């Protein structure tokens, strides 16, 4: 639980930095490349500090984790740029459900009542916060079905990556698992970026550095959580990232939460409490 809260907080700070960088005119793929470059350097130093092999033991699973993670990330960013943010967010956060199902099939992890209630509470909270028009306004006919498919594929790809991380934790060090994602993400993002590169100033470089650092914090928390807890139960805590995002949006961008956002945050926190303390 502590590791997943750390992960959610790290990814929330990362999202703030991504928004700040985009406000400076930095393309999304350039942000992804910068994130991968910093994460790659930090992971490399960490692996060398531990004196272990960079390549790991199950290379095919490590490469698969990195490749699936990159595809999922591209799908998520595509959906965010082609769908209203609310719709994209709701579809993206289907990944805890997908993770629980895949973990049941491939890792033989049981789905307990506490996990089901946690996911239901958290997803209801997410709906209250995002209030997508396709549900609340019944005006979803003009939405891009291709973009919606990309969002679903991104959520499903994230779930596959989380299950792979859970499996890899049996044989691999967390730093090696983390190392493979930026190793694959960096060249792909550079190729896709092409000639759209924008030279950042010193302040923007600092923001991009923070994107990479807090990505690393989020990845470390996620990977260690997968080592100590079932994949489905661990990823259910990722809904807390939405609550952190609301708080940070209010503190940094003066985005005042309304009644529905507060109500949704209450549902998400309730889901997290059910997930964490059900046995007690």
Backbone as CSV, one residue per row, in Angstrom:
resi,resn,N_x,N_y,N_z,CA_x,CA_y,CA_z,C_x,C_y,C_z
1,UNK,0.836,-1.202,0.000,0.000,0.000,0.000,0.872,1.254,0.000
2,UNK,1.906,1.250,0.841,2.794,2.428,0.904,3.481,2.662,-0.439
3,UNK,3.924,1.575,-1.082,4.609,1.705,-2.371,3.662,2.235,-3.446
4,UNK,2.389,1.784,-3.454,1.462,2.246,-4.474,1.032,3.690,-4.230
5,UNK,0.937,4.103,-2.974,0.660,5.515,-2.682,1.827,6.378,-3.161
6,UNK,3.065,5.892,-2.912,4.251,6.599,-3.405,4.226,6.669,-4.929
7,UNK,3.857,5.564,-5.565,3.792,5.527,-7.021,2.760,6.518,-7.556
8,UNK,1.556,6.512,-6.972,0.502,7.424,-7.416,0.926,8.880,-7.247
9,UNK,1.592,9.175,-6.118,2.045,10.544,-5.874,3.132,10.939,-6.876
10,UNK,4.070,10.024,-7.128,5.141,10.310,-8.086,4.599,10.580,-9.478
11,UNK,3.667,9.743,-9.935,3.093,9.936,-11.267,2.233,11.200,-11.319
12,UNK,1.632,11.592,-10.197,0.844,12.832,-10.166,1.741,14.056,-10.331
13,UNK,2.864,14.070,-9.607,3.827,15.173,-9.773,4.361,15.188,-11.196
14,UNK,4.625,13.992,-11.737,5.083,13.902,-13.121,4.072,14.541,-14.073
15,UNK,2.761,14.255,-13.848,1.721,14.813,-14.713,1.693,16.335,-14.647
16,UNK,1.913,16.886,-13.444,1.984,18.336,-13.291,3.134,18.893,-14.130
17,UNK,4.283,18.234,-14.049,5.452,18.689,-14.802,5.232,18.553,-16.310
18,UNK,4.530,17.489,-16.723,4.205,17.324,-18.146,3.328,18.479,-18.621
19,UNK,2.345,18.861,-17.801,1.460,19.966,-18.162,2.237,21.274,-18.248
20,UNK,3.150,21.487,-17.297,3.979,22.700,-17.322,4.859,22.727,-18.564
21,UNK,5.428,21.578,-18.927,6.293,21.513,-20.107,5.491,21.760,-21.382
22,UNK,4.288,21.197,-21.449,3.454,21.400,-22.638,3.040,22.854,-22.776
23,UNK,2.869,23.545,-21.631,2.544,24.976,-21.671,3.707,25.812,-22.206
24,UNK,4.903,25.249,-22.158,6.083,25.925,-22.717,6.288,25.598,-24.196
25,UNK,5.325,24.872,-24.786,5.390,24.561,-26.215,6.181,23.319,-26.568
26,UNK,6.465,22.460,-25.586,7.230,21.241,-25.854,6.274,20.159,-26.354
27,UNK,6.556,19.530,-27.513,5.688,18.468,-28.032,5.632,17.268,-27.081
28,UNK,4.528,16.538,-27.123,4.328,15.398,-26.232,5.430,14.361,-26.399
29,UNK,5.783,14.039,-27.641,6.805,13.014,-27.882,8.176,13.458,-27.389
30,UNK,8.431,14.762,-27.412,9.691,15.268,-26.862,9.705,15.109,-25.342
31,UNK,8.552,15.309,-24.711,8.446,15.086,-23.265,8.672,13.616,-22.945
32,UNK,8.094,12.724,-23.760,8.290,11.282,-23.568,9.763,10.916,-23.712
33,UNK,10.431,11.502,-24.725,11.842,11.220,-24.941,12.695,11.722,-23.775
34,UNK,12.382,12.931,-23.288,13.125,13.476,-22.149,12.912,12.625,-20.912
35,UNK,11.683,12.218,-20.696,11.349,11.337,-19.568,12.139,10.032,-19.654
36,UNK,12.190,9.452,-20.849,12.903,8.186,-21.037,14.405,8.366,-20.838
37,UNK,14.956,9.490,-21.312,16.394,9.734,-21.187,16.813,9.841,-19.727
38,UNK,16.075,10.621,-18.937,16.402,10.783,-17.518,16.219,9.459,-16.775
39,UNK,15.113,8.773,-17.048,14.843,7.498,-16.383,15.898,6.454,-16.740
40,UNK,16.330,6.465,-17.996,17.370,5.522,-18.437,18.673,5.763,-17.691
41,UNK,19.064,7.042,-17.562,20.300,7.380,-16.856,20.226,6.993,-15.379
42,UNK,19.096,7.305,-14.734,18.937,6.978,-13.317,18.929,5.467,-13.089
43,UNK,18.262,4.742,-13.983,18.204,3.284,-13.855,19.575,2.660,-14.062
44,UNK,20.318,3.193,-15.037,21.660,2.671,-15.315,22.572,2.851,-14.100
45,UNK,22.541,4.047,-13.513,23.359,4.312,-12.329,22.957,3.392,-11.182
46,UNK,21.665,3.193,-11.011,21.177,2.352,-9.916,21.598,0.893,-10.107
47,UNK,21.503,0.398,-11.342,21.909,-0.989,-11.611,23.400,-1.162,-11.373
48,UNK,24.206,-0.221,-11.842,25.653,-0.306,-11.641,26.006,-0.200,-10.160
49,UNK,25.265,0.621,-9.424,25.509,0.750,-7.988,25.295,-0.575,-7.267
50,UNK,24.307,-1.323,-7.722,24.010,-2.612,-7.106,24.959,-3.720,-7.565
51,UNK,25.716,-3.446,-8.646,26.662,-4.437,-9.135,26.016,-5.650,-9.778
52,UNK,24.861,-5.452,-10.428,24.170,-6.558,-11.078,24.160,-6.345,-12.595
53,UNK,23.756,-7.368,-13.335,23.763,-7.311,-14.794,22.617,-6.438,-15.301
54,UNK,22.903,-5.612,-16.317,21.877,-4.781,-16.935,20.858,-5.616,-17.702
55,UNK,21.307,-6.744,-18.231,20.470,-7.518,-19.143,19.425,-8.368,-18.436
56,UNK,19.644,-8.688,-17.155,18.677,-9.491,-16.424,18.711,-10.953,-16.837
57,UNK,17.734,-11.704,-16.368,17.685,-13.142,-16.619,16.689,-13.504,-17.719
58,UNK,15.455,-13.051,-17.600,14.432,-13.361,-18.594,14.301,-12.192,-19.569
59,UNK,15.229,-12.159,-20.525,15.319,-11.008,-21.431,14.073,-10.860,-22.296
60,UNK,13.473,-11.984,-22.700,12.301,-11.895,-23.572,11.125,-11.233,-22.850
61,UNK,10.961,-11.534,-21.549,9.886,-10.903,-20.786,10.206,-9.436,-20.498
62,UNK,11.474,-9.124,-20.275,11.869,-7.737,-20.026,11.636,-6.873,-21.267
63,UNK,12.011,-7.411,-22.436,11.780,-6.682,-23.684,10.276,-6.539,-23.935
64,UNK,9.528,-7.606,-23.672,8.074,-7.559,-23.863,7.447,-6.510,-22.959
65,UNK,7.906,-6.423,-21.687,7.381,-5.424,-20.770,7.642,-4.025,-21.287
66,UNK,8.872,-3.791,-21.789,9.213,-2.479,-22.313,8.407,-2.126,-23.552
67,UNK,8.284,-3.088,-24.482,7.579,-2.836,-25.739,6.089,-2.592,-25.500
68,UNK,5.481,-3.424,-24.664,4.048,-3.255,-24.365,3.811,-1.925,-23.656
69,UNK,4.719,-1.570,-22.749,4.588,-0.302,-22.045,4.642,0.897,-22.978
70,UNK,5.523,0.843,-23.976,5.653,1.947,-24.935,4.387,2.063,-25.787
71,UNK,3.888,0.924,-26.280,2.660,0.939,-27.090,1.493,1.495,-26.278
72,UNK,1.390,1.063,-25.015,0.316,1.561,-24.154,0.431,3.063,-23.941
73,UNK,1.658,3.539,-23.721,1.881,4.969,-23.491,1.489,5.791,-24.715
74,UNK,1.861,5.321,-25.909,1.520,6.032,-27.145,-0.001,6.059,-27.331
75,UNK,-0.658,4.933,-27.043,-2.125,4.876,-27.170,-2.805,5.843,-26.207
76,UNK,-2.302,5.902,-24.974,-2.880,6.805,-23.975,-2.722,8.254,-24.413
77,UNK,-1.523,8.625,-24.868,-1.298,9.999,-25.309,-2.139,10.332,-26.541
78,UNK,-2.298,9.353,-27.446,-3.124,9.586,-28.634,-4.572,9.850,-28.232
79,UNK,-5.081,9.050,-27.306,-6.473,9.221,-26.873,-6.680,10.556,-26.170
80,UNK,-5.679,10.980,-25.389,-5.774,12.261,-24.684,-5.848,13.427,-25.668
81,UNK,-5.130,13.298,-26.801,-5.105,14.387,-27.775,-6.281,14.339,-28.753
82,UNK,-7.039,13.232,-28.801,-8.135,13.106,-29.763,-9.499,12.901,-29.112
83,UNK,-9.532,12.835,-27.777,-10.789,12.709,-27.057,-10.859,13.795,-25.988
84,UNK,-12.075,14.146,-25.539,-12.155,15.005,-24.349,-11.416,14.331,-23.197
85,UNK,-10.774,15.138,-22.354,-9.939,14.591,-21.288,-10.727,13.655,-20.372
86,UNK,-11.984,13.990,-20.098,-12.788,13.156,-19.208,-12.963,11.749,-19.769
87,UNK,-13.357,11.663,-21.057,-13.549,10.359,-21.679,-12.249,9.568,-21.703
88,UNK,-11.152,10.238,-22.074,-9.855,9.562,-22.152,-9.422,9.036,-20.786
89,UNK,-9.666,9.826,-19.743,-9.258,9.425,-18.393,-10.043,8.210,-17.912
90,UNK,-11.371,8.240,-18.135,-12.209,7.117,-17.699,-11.788,5.830,-18.401
91,UNK,-11.564,5.899,-19.704,-11.170,4.694,-20.446,-9.780,4.220,-20.013
92,UNK,-8.882,5.161,-19.751,-7.523,4.802,-19.333,-7.539,4.048,-18.011
93,UNK,-8.425,4.469,-17.095,-8.424,3.871,-15.760,-9.296,2.614,-15.671
94,UNK,-9.536,1.992,-16.821,-10.068,0.637,-16.815,-8.964,-0.388,-16.549
95,UNK,-7.699,0.078,-16.528,-6.594,-0.880,-16.430,-6.573,-1.695,-15.134
96,UNK,-7.028,-1.180,-13.960,-7.049,-2.077,-12.796,-7.985,-3.275,-12.978
97,UNK,-9.098,-3.068,-13.691,-10.004,-4.182,-13.956,-9.348,-5.205,-14.877
98,UNK,-8.721,-4.706,-15.951,-8.021,-5.602,-16.869,-6.896,-6.349,-16.149
99,UNK,-6.192,-5.634,-15.276,-5.081,-6.260,-14.548,-5.568,-7.390,-13.663
100,UNK,-6.670,-7.171,-12.949,-7.214,-8.204,-12.065,-7.605,-9.453,-12.860
101,UNK,-8.201,-9.243,-14.049,-8.625,-10.381,-14.874,-7.411,-11.130,-15.426
102,UNK,-6.423,-10.395,-15.954,-5.229,-11.039,-16.503,-4.429,-11.754,-15.416
103,UNK,-4.370,-11.144,-14.221,-3.651,-11.778,-13.116,-4.349,-13.067,-12.686
104,UNK,-5.681,-13.074,-12.766,-6.432,-14.289,-12.453,-6.112,-15.395,-13.457
105,UNK,-6.015,-15.036,-14.742,-5.801,-16.031,-15.793,-4.353,-16.536,-15.817
106,UNK,-3.402,-15.596,-15.774,-2.002,-15.974,-16.015,-1.186,-16.159,-14.736
107,UNK,-1.563,-15.483,-13.656,-0.805,-15.596,-12.408,-1.561,-16.380,-11.340
108,UNK,-2.790,-16.790,-11.682,-3.628,-17.562,-10.751,-3.890,-16.809,-9.445
109,UNK,-3.974,-15.463,-9.543,-4.298,-14.660,-8.365,-5.813,-14.604,-8.186
110,UNK,-6.246,-14.749,-6.956,-7.672,-14.727,-6.670,-8.195,-13.288,-6.634
111,UNK,-9.431,-13.120,-7.104,-10.095,-11.820,-7.039,-11.012,-11.833,-5.823
112,UNK,-10.648,-11.105,-4.794,-11.407,-11.088,-3.555,-12.504,-10.021,-3.612
113,UNK,-13.495,-10.171,-2.731,-14.606,-9.224,-2.671,-14.112,-7.802,-2.406
114,UNK,-13.069,-7.665,-1.572,-12.544,-6.336,-1.260,-12.009,-5.645,-2.505
115,UNK,-11.368,-6.419,-3.398,-10.835,-5.848,-4.633,-11.968,-5.409,-5.552
116,UNK,-13.004,-6.238,-5.671,-14.143,-5.892,-6.524,-14.821,-4.608,-6.031
117,UNK,-15.074,-4.542,-4.716,-15.710,-3.345,-4.146,-14.813,-2.120,-4.296
118,UNK,-13.511,-2.312,-4.122,-12.563,-1.203,-4.255,-12.582,-0.631,-5.671
119,UNK,-12.530,-1.516,-6.666,-12.530,-1.060,-8.060,-13.851,-0.376,-8.404
120,UNK,-14.977,-0.944,-7.936,-16.296,-0.338,-8.212,-16.389,1.052,-7.592
121,UNK,-15.995,1.169,-6.319,-16.035,2.479,-5.633,-15.142,3.489,-6.336
122,UNK,-13.932,3.061,-6.666,-12.967,3.967,-7.293,-13.445,4.402,-8.674
123,UNK,-14.020,3.474,-9.440,-14.459,3.822,-10.787,-15.676,4.747,-10.748
124,UNK,-16.579,4.534,-9.786,-17.709,5.461,-9.609,-17.179,6.856,-9.271
125,UNK,-16.178,6.901,-8.384,-15.564,8.181,-8.047,-14.949,8.854,-9.247
126,UNK,-14.287,8.064,-10.094,-13.674,8.605,-11.313,-14.732,9.167,-12.248
127,UNK,-15.878,8.483,-12.366,-16.963,8.978,-13.211,-17.495,10.316,-12.701
128,UNK,-17.631,10.462,-11.376,-18.095,11.721,-10.805,-17.098,12.854,-11.086
129,UNK,-15.801,12.539,-11.018,-14.784,13.564,-11.241,-14.719,13.956,-12.717
130,UNK,-14.677,12.940,-13.596,-14.494,13.221,-15.028,-15.811,13.654,-15.690
131,UNK,-16.943,13.053,-15.237,-18.260,13.335,-15.808,-18.224,13.362,-17.340
132,UNK,-17.865,12.244,-17.957,-17.793,12.221,-19.427,-19.153,12.447,-20.061
133,UNK,-19.167,13.197,-21.151,-20.430,13.529,-21.817,-21.125,12.289,-22.353
134,UNK,-20.328,11.278,-22.713,-20.915,10.076,-23.295,-21.842,9.384,-22.301
135,UNK,-21.647,9.630,-20.993,-22.500,9.046,-19.955,-23.432,10.098,-19.369
136,UNK,-22.882,11.252,-18.993,-23.664,12.261,-18.279,-24.462,13.157,-19.228
137,UNK,-23.928,13.379,-20.442,-24.626,14.258,-21.373,-25.311,13.539,-22.510
138,UNK,-25.021,12.244,-22.645,-25.602,11.438,-23.723,-25.344,12.058,-25.082
139,UNK,-24.150,12.660,-25.260,-23.813,13.305,-26.541,-22.519,12.736,-27.076
140,UNK,-22.360,11.439,-26.996,-21.093,10.828,-27.380,-21.019,10.375,-28.820
141,UNK,-22.022,10.736,-29.667,-22.042,10.236,-31.034,-20.908,10.773,-31.881
142,UNK,-20.365,11.937,-31.525,-19.332,12.544,-32.344,-17.927,12.156,-31.885
143,UNK,-17.830,11.263,-30.923,-16.517,10.846,-30.447,-15.865,9.918,-31.457
144,UNK,-14.554,9.994,-31.549,-13.796,9.147,-32.463,-13.722,7.733,-31.907
145,UNK,-14.291,6.799,-32.644,-14.240,5.405,-32.191,-12.818,4.858,-32.251
146,UNK,-12.036,5.353,-33.190,-10.641,4.923,-33.270,-9.878,5.380,-32.032
147,UNK,-10.110,6.632,-31.614,-9.449,7.146,-30.418,-9.924,6.408,-29.171
148,UNK,-11.218,6.075,-29.125,-11.726,5.302,-27.991,-11.093,3.915,-27.963
149,UNK,-10.923,3.325,-29.153,-10.249,2.035,-29.233,-8.803,2.127,-28.781
150,UNK,-8.137,3.249,-29.144,-6.754,3.454,-28.713,-6.667,3.582,-27.196
151,UNK,-7.649,4.278,-26.588,-7.662,4.419,-25.134,-7.841,3.066,-24.453
152,UNK,-8.745,2.247,-24.984,-8.952,0.907,-24.433,-7.711,0.042,-24.616
153,UNK,-7.076,0.165,-25.780,-5.847,-0.593,-26.028,-4.743,-0.142,-25.079
154,UNK,-4.696,1.161,-24.795,-3.710,1.665,-23.848,-3.935,1.115,-22.454
155,UNK,-5.206,1.053,-22.030,-5.527,0.497,-20.716,-5.193,-0.985,-20.655
156,UNK,-5.515,-1.709,-21.728,-5.229,-3.143,-21.763,-3.717,-3.391,-21.819
157,UNK,-3.001,-2.562,-22.582,-1.542,-2.690,-22.639,-0.901,-2.409,-21.288
158,UNK,-1.421,-1.415,-20.571,-0.915,-1.124,-19.225,-1.113,-2.329,-18.313
159,UNK,-2.278,-2.970,-18.434,-2.561,-4.150,-17.605,-1.584,-5.280,-17.911
160,UNK,-1.299,-5.493,-19.201,-0.324,-6.529,-19.576,1.044,-6.200,-18.985
161,UNK,1.435,-4.924,-19.072,2.734,-4.516,-18.533,2.804,-4.761,-17.030
162,UNK,1.724,-4.467,-16.305,1.711,-4.663,-14.849,1.811,-6.147,-14.491
163,UNK,1.116,-6.986,-15.247,1.193,-8.427,-14.996,2.604,-8.936,-15.273
164,UNK,3.229,-8.420,-16.338,4.609,-8.806,-16.647,5.565,-8.362,-15.542
165,UNK,5.340,-7.161,-15.007,6.171,-6.685,-13.896,6.028,-7.605,-12.686
166,UNK,4.798,-7.990,-12.402,4.554,-8.913,-11.286,5.290,-10.233,-11.500
167,UNK,5.249,-10.766,-12.715,5.928,-12.015,-13.037,7.447,-11.850,-12.974
168,UNK,7.955,-10.735,-13.495,9.406,-10.506,-13.531,9.993,-10.310,-12.139
169,UNK,9.187,-9.845,-11.213,9.683,-9.645,-9.850,10.142,-10.947,-9.198
170,UNK,9.739,-12.084,-9.777,10.169,-13.372,-9.241,11.650,-13.635,-9.496
171,UNK,12.198,-13.052,-10.573,13.583,-13.349,-10.960,14.456,-12.122,-11.151
172,UNK,13.857,-10.931,-11.305,14.631,-9.751,-11.682,14.640,-8.707,-10.572
173,UNK,15.718,-7.934,-10.525,15.787,-6.783,-9.625,14.905,-5.662,-10.178
174,UNK,14.320,-4.884,-9.275,13.410,-3.811,-9.688,14.088,-2.821,-10.629
175,UNK,15.359,-2.519,-10.390,16.074,-1.539,-11.223,16.240,-2.032,-12.654
176,UNK,16.442,-3.338,-12.835,16.575,-3.914,-14.173,15.245,-3.847,-14.909
177,UNK,14.151,-4.155,-14.202,12.820,-4.090,-14.815,12.528,-2.665,-15.284
178,UNK,12.836,-1.701,-14.436,12.594,-0.297,-14.775,13.478,0.145,-15.939
179,UNK,14.714,-0.365,-15.997,15.691,0.040,-17.012,15.200,-0.249,-18.430
180,UNK,14.514,-1.366,-18.623,14.135,-1.782,-19.971,13.083,-0.880,-20.607
181,UNK,12.197,-0.275,-19.791,11.149,0.562,-20.380,11.719,1.796,-21.078
182,UNK,12.554,2.630,-20.409,13.118,3.777,-21.129,14.094,3.358,-22.225
183,UNK,14.735,2.190,-22.060,15.661,1.701,-23.084,14.948,1.523,-24.417
184,UNK,13.710,1.080,-24.375,12.924,0.886,-25.592,12.155,2.153,-25.962
185,UNK,11.685,2.889,-24.961,10.874,4.081,-25.216,11.675,5.204,-25.865
186,UNK,12.953,5.354,-25.490,13.758,6.482,-25.978,13.924,6.478,-27.493
187,UNK,14.435,5.397,-28.114,14.597,5.441,-29.576,13.280,5.567,-30.324
188,UNK,12.225,4.913,-29.818,10.923,4.981,-30.502,10.378,6.409,-30.470
189,UNK,10.450,7.073,-29.321,9.931,8.445,-29.215,10.746,9.421,-30.052
190,UNK,12.067,9.204,-30.147,12.913,10.089,-30.962,12.560,9.952,-32.442
191,UNK,12.361,8.710,-32.892,12.009,8.472,-34.297,10.663,9.098,-34.621
192,UNK,9.676,8.897,-33.752,8.343,9.451,-33.991,8.327,10.978,-33.890
193,UNK,9.208,11.532,-33.054,9.272,12.995,-32.902,9.731,13.649,-34.188
194,UNK,10.714,13.046,-34.860,11.193,13.569,-36.144,11.740,14.985,-36.042
195,UNK,11.202,15.870,-36.885,11.677,17.251,-36.949,10.860,18.199,-36.064
196,UNK,10.035,17.663,-35.218,9.195,18.509,-34.365,9.895,18.940,-33.078
197,UNK,11.190,18.642,-32.973,11.943,18.981,-31.759,11.938,20.489,-31.520
198,UNK,11.711,20.882,-30.259,11.729,22.284,-29.841,12.834,22.446,-28.799
199,UNK,13.740,23.390,-29.036,14.838,23.610,-28.094,14.302,24.253,-26.809
200,UNK,14.387,23.561,-25.664,13.866,24.124,-24.416,14.847,25.117,-23.791
201,UNK,14.319,26.080,-23.036,15.184,26.977,-22.283,15.589,26.306,-20.970
202,UNK,16.331,27.010,-20.129,16.863,26.407,-18.901,15.729,25.981,-17.971
203,UNK,14.717,26.844,-17.806,13.592,26.515,-16.916,12.857,25.272,-17.417
204,UNK,12.626,25.202,-18.733,11.921,24.048,-19.295,12.759,22.785,-19.174
205,UNK,14.079,22.908,-19.302,14.964,21.754,-19.109,14.832,21.214,-17.687
206,UNK,14.725,22.132,-16.731,14.552,21.715,-15.338,13.225,20.978,-15.165
207,UNK,12.164,21.479,-15.810,10.860,20.814,-15.728,10.941,19.414,-16.336
208,UNK,11.603,19.297,-17.492,11.753,17.992,-18.142,12.572,17.037,-17.277
209,UNK,13.551,17.575,-16.574,14.335,16.758,-15.644,13.436,16.218,-14.534
210,UNK,12.547,17.064,-14.021,11.622,16.637,-12.972,10.644,15.587,-13.494
211,UNK,10.253,15.705,-14.763,9.384,14.684,-15.362,10.043,13.315,-15.252
212,UNK,11.334,13.255,-15.617,12.055,11.995,-15.552,12.260,11.500,-14.127
213,UNK,12.569,12.419,-13.217,12.829,12.025,-11.817,11.567,11.460,-11.174
214,UNK,10.437,12.158,-11.342,9.210,11.683,-10.703,8.601,10.483,-11.429
215,UNK,8.925,10.335,-12.718,8.586,9.086,-13.397,9.300,7.923,-12.725
216,UNK,10.576,8.146,-12.401,11.365,7.111,-11.728,10.780,6.773,-10.362
217,UNK,10.365,7.803,-9.626,9.741,7.577,-8.319,8.482,6.721,-8.481
218,UNK,7.647,7.080,-9.466,6.431,6.319,-9.712,6.714,4.885,-10.117
219,UNK,7.723,4.697,-10.987,8.062,3.349,-11.456,8.622,2.494,-10.326
220,UNK,9.460,3.085,-9.487,10.034,2.336,-8.365,8.925,1.890,-7.410
221,UNK,8.024,2.808,-7.071,6.922,2.460,-6.192,6.055,1.360,-6.776
222,UNK,5.742,1.470,-8.076,4.912,0.479,-8.746,5.584,-0.889,-8.764
223,UNK,6.864,-0.913,-9.149,7.578,-2.184,-9.272,7.718,-2.878,-7.919
224,UNK,8.045,-2.118,-6.887,8.180,-2.715,-5.554,6.830,-3.163,-5.002
225,UNK,5.767,-2.424,-5.338,4.431,-2.834,-4.898,4.051,-4.172,-5.521
226,UNK,4.400,-4.347,-6.800,4.100,-5.599,-7.489,4.860,-6.778,-6.895
227,UNK,5.967,-6.492,-6.246,6.762,-7.565,-5.641,6.164,-8.013,-4.312
228,UNK,5.447,-7.125,-3.646,4.953,-7.425,-2.300,3.451,-7.648,-2.235
229,UNK,2.749,-7.471,-3.368,1.287,-7.604,-3.338,0.792,-8.137,-4.676
230,UNK,-0.373,-8.749,-4.682,-0.987,-9.247,-5.913,-1.198,-8.091,-6.890
231,UNK,-1.056,-8.398,-8.190,-1.102,-7.346,-9.214,-2.430,-6.602,-9.203
232,UNK,-3.539,-7.347,-9.131,-4.853,-6.699,-9.154,-5.068,-5.779,-7.978
233,UNK,-4.701,-6.244,-6.785,-4.906,-5.437,-5.576,-3.990,-4.218,-5.570
234,UNK,-2.763,-4.385,-6.054,-1.812,-3.264,-6.066,-2.260,-2.169,-7.025
235,UNK,-2.669,-2.549,-8.246,-3.029,-1.529,-9.238,-4.315,-0.808,-8.879
236,UNK,-5.158,-1.413,-8.037,-6.385,-0.725,-7.623,-6.067,0.576,-6.896
237,UNK,-4.896,0.636,-6.247,-4.499,1.860,-5.549,-4.131,2.990,-6.511
238,UNK,-3.954,2.674,-7.804,-3.554,3.716,-8.759,-4.635,4.776,-8.930
239,UNK,-5.886,4.457,-8.536,-6.942,5.469,-8.600,-6.640,6.662,-7.700
240,UNK,-5.798,6.461,-6.689,-5.428,7.580,-5.820,-4.706,8.679,-6.596
241,UNK,-4.137,8.323,-7.740,-3.461,9.330,-8.561,-4.441,10.418,-8.981
242,UNK,-5.704,10.044,-9.205,-6.727,11.033,-9.580,-6.938,12.026,-8.443
243,UNK,-6.973,11.523,-7.206,-7.159,12.402,-6.047,-5.974,13.353,-5.907
244,UNK,-4.761,12.810,-6.033,-3.568,13.661,-5.976,-3.601,14.716,-7.081
245,UNK,-4.069,14.316,-8.275,-4.129,15.257,-9.396,-5.076,16.407,-9.101
246,UNK,-6.212,16.095,-8.471,-7.182,17.145,-8.107,-6.551,18.129,-7.115
247,UNK,-5.874,17.592,-6.095,-5.247,18.439,-5.071,-4.152,19.306,-5.682
248,UNK,-3.301,18.690,-6.514,-2.196,19.440,-7.128,-2.719,20.469,-8.132
249,UNK,-3.791,20.117,-8.848,-4.386,21.067,-9.784,-4.914,22.296,-9.065
250,UNK,-5.477,22.092,-7.869,-5.967,23.212,-7.047,-4.801,24.043,-6.522
251,UNK,-3.722,23.395,-6.043,-2.604,24.097,-5.434,-1.750,24.846,-6.457
252,UNK,-1.545,24.240,-7.634,-0.580,24.790,-8.598,-1.262,25.561,-9.724
253,UNK,-2.387,25.023,-10.233,-3.023,25.644,-11.396,-4.323,26.370,-11.042
254,UNK,-4.619,26.489,-9.717,-5.836,27.174,-9.249,-7.100,26.587,-9.860
255,UNK,-7.103,25.261,-10.057,-8.282,24.570,-10.572,-9.140,24.144,-9.376
256,UNK,-10.151,24.961,-9.065,-10.954,24.734,-7.865,-11.878,23.535,-8.066
257,UNK,-11.786,22.507,-7.213,-12.676,21.344,-7.355,-14.094,21.684,-6.945
258,UNK,-15.077,21.194,-7.734,-16.472,21.436,-7.394,-17.022,20.278,-6.548
259,UNK,-18.322,20.296,-6.305,-18.952,19.289,-5.454,-18.736,17.883,-5.995
260,UNK,-18.875,17.720,-7.333,-18.761,16.391,-7.924,-17.342,15.842,-7.794
261,UNK,-16.360,16.722,-7.915,-14.964,16.298,-7.777,-14.685,15.838,-6.345
262,UNK,-15.184,16.593,-5.378,-14.996,16.212,-3.975,-15.710,14.898,-3.667
263,UNK,-16.944,14.746,-4.192,-17.684,13.502,-3.994,-16.947,12.324,-4.621
264,UNK,-16.455,12.529,-5.848,-15.706,11.463,-6.518,-14.436,11.100,-5.779
265,UNK,-13.746,12.108,-5.264,-12.544,11.843,-4.477,-12.852,11.028,-3.238
266,UNK,-14.013,11.288,-2.628,-14.437,10.519,-1.462,-14.658,9.055,-1.804
267,UNK,-15.266,8.799,-2.969,-15.474,7.417,-3.403,-14.137,6.707,-3.641
268,UNK,-13.183,7.418,-4.256,-11.886,6.809,-4.547,-11.133,6.482,-3.271
269,UNK,-11.137,7.414,-2.317,-10.472,7.162,-1.032,-11.148,6.009,-0.296
270,UNK,-12.484,5.942,-0.378,-13.213,4.826,0.234,-12.796,3.501,-0.384
271,UNK,-12.652,3.489,-1.719,-12.197,2.277,-2.402,-10.812,1.853,-1.949
272,UNK,-9.923,2.837,-1.778,-8.575,2.528,-1.318,-8.580,1.973,0.099
273,UNK,-9.440,2.539,0.955,-9.525,2.066,2.345,-10.082,0.638,2.388
274,UNK,-11.102,0.361,1.572,-11.645,-1.001,1.502,-10.581,-1.988,1.055
275,UNK,-9.802,-1.572,0.060,-8.753,-2.440,-0.479,-7.663,-2.709,0.540
276,UNK,-7.337,-1.697,1.352,-6.216,-1.806,2.269,-6.575,-2.490,3.580
277,UNK,-7.766,-2.185,4.094,-8.082,-2.592,5.465,-9.286,-3.521,5.567
278,UNK,-9.675,-4.192,4.485,-10.846,-5.055,4.486,-10.771,-6.127,5.574
279,UNK,-9.601,-6.757,5.706,-9.455,-7.852,6.668,-9.626,-7.376,8.111
280,UNK,-9.374,-6.098,8.361,-9.483,-5.561,9.717,-10.885,-5.045,10.031
